[in-house]
């Protein structure tokens, strides 16, 4: 059996307390957001700077200014991206759809143009796309795209398993070079089957917070996930 890559564990962080706990628990990377009531929006530059000073793991900053998967004010998104780059951010998360459920290429290309080739994740907008395969192929040439955050379905991992397994199996094909990072209704009991299928990136939010979104990230909860991924 060939040696598996160590799985990446990404944890959502809202503030410095979350970030420190996630790093202490063994997270490899943080997704920085604000306003989880809107499923995660762009944090302030000050929040980014405070977290960057507090931890030394990778930080992916969300570029999203309103709930939903429409880009909205693209000029404002481009300014937000530029401000984060100036502050030192070098990894990002974004993803927008047009009114037909295809990728909003004009918005995504403008924002990515501001990122200087930095790595970025296309987030769960893919789970709402009219045609996932077409979306992947349309985005394939964009610089920096190295992951898709997906549950395989808008309804979460339980429903999306067949899609997750088939997309992971296609890794390396045109449009399928970015890694599959599973998140969205992800539970510990999903991990063995996903690892066995070759999934090597996992994203948790609420699962890292035993007290719910009103409470902080728990280092012990993150540690439990780290142990499960490394088992």
PyMOL commands that set and color helices and strands:
alter all, ss='L'
color gray80, all
select helices_A, chain A and resi 16-25+36-38+45-54+74-86+105-113+124-128+132-139+157-169+188-196+206-208+219-230
alter helices_A, ss='H'
color red, helices_A
select strands_A, chain A and resi 8-13+29-32+58-62+91-94+119-122+145-150+179-182+201-204
alter strands_A, ss='S'
color yellow, strands_A
deselect
rebuild
show_as cartoon
